[in-house]
Amino acid sequence: MNKLYIGSLIIFVIIISNLNAQSAIDHSNNDIQDDSQISSTNNVLLDTLVYEVYGMDCTGCHSALEKQINKIGSVEYSIADWVKQEVMIVVKKDSIIKDKEIYEKIKEANFTPGDQIIR
């Protein structure tokens, strides 16, 4: 009986963690689309790139990927989604980033890079 209770509790905590992580990602995506894509001071559209990333299976995975991607100098920030198996990268204004840099950082985080998703 005790093992069943503990197992159920662990599953419940995992589900709640995943829901919270997804909610944070959805909220961040809304913020980006509503507030951050166009700078109010100079009306410059920030570049947003989305790439497939395979091998993420938890919130810790997407945190590790974001940490690696954010090390690229021209990256403003990134948001990984382990459920969708993708990462969204916002590039700093007037910066250039190469696919090769992104693929290398994805590999450094021990994941498999996929194609760029055009939206």
N, C-alpha and C positions, 0 to 999 in steps of 0.2 A: 504494500500500500504506500509506503513511504517513497519508494523508487518511482512509482507512477505519479505521485504528487510532484516530486522534484522534476521529473521529465516534462510534465505538463507546464510547470512554472517556467522552465527553461525555454520551451517552445513559445510560450506567451511573451516572454521578454524579447526573444528574437523577432517575433512578429511586430511588437510595438516599436522596437528599434528600427526595423525596416520601414515601417509606416512613418516614423519621425524623420528618417533620412530622406524618404521620397517627398515628404511634405516640405522639407527644407530645400530640396532641389527644385521642386515646383515653384516655391516662393521665390527662390533666387532667379529662376527663369523669368518669372513675371516682373521682377524688379529690373532685370536687364532689358526686357522688351519695353517696359513702361518708362523707366527713368534714365537708364545709363547708356542706351545705344546712341542717343543724340545728345551731345553736350549742349547745354543751354547757353553757354557763352560764345561758342563759335560754330554751332550747328554741324560739327564734324561727325560723320557716321563711323563708329568703331567697327572694325572687322571682327566678325565672329565666325569661327571655324568649328566644325563638328567632325569627329573621326570615330570610326568603329574601333572598339578595343575588346579583345577576347581574353577571357580568363579571370575576370573579376567575379567574385562570388559572395562578397559581403561589403559592409560599409567601410571596414578597415582597408579593403582593397582599393575602393575609390579614393579614400584619403591618401593612401600611398601614391597613387597615380597623380592626384592633384599636386602633391608635394613635389614630385619630379618635374611635372610640366611647368609649375610655377617658377622653377629654377631658370628657365629660359628668359633671358633678359628682355625680350620684346613682348612677353606675356603679361598682360594686366592681371588676369586671374583665370582659373579654369574650374569647371564643375563637371565631375565625373558622375556617371549613373551606372551602377553595377547591374541594375535590373535591365536597362535598355542596352547595356554593353557599348556605351559610347562616352566620349568626353567632349565637352564644349569648351573652346578656348577663345578668350577675348584678348585680342592683340592691342597693344598700346598704340595710341595715336601716332601716326607718321612712322610706324615701325614696319619692318619686313621680317617675316618668319618663313623658313623653308620647311617643306614636308619632312625632309631628312632629319632636321632637328627634333621635330615632334616624334617621329618614329623611333629615334634613338632613345628619347626620354621614356617612351612607352615601354621599350625593351628593358631599359634600366630599372623600371618598376616591376619587371618580371611578368609583363603581359604581352600579348600578341597584337600588333597594330593591324588594323583593317583599312578599308578605303575611307577617303574623305566623303562625308555625306553632304550633298548640296541641298540646301533648304531655301 
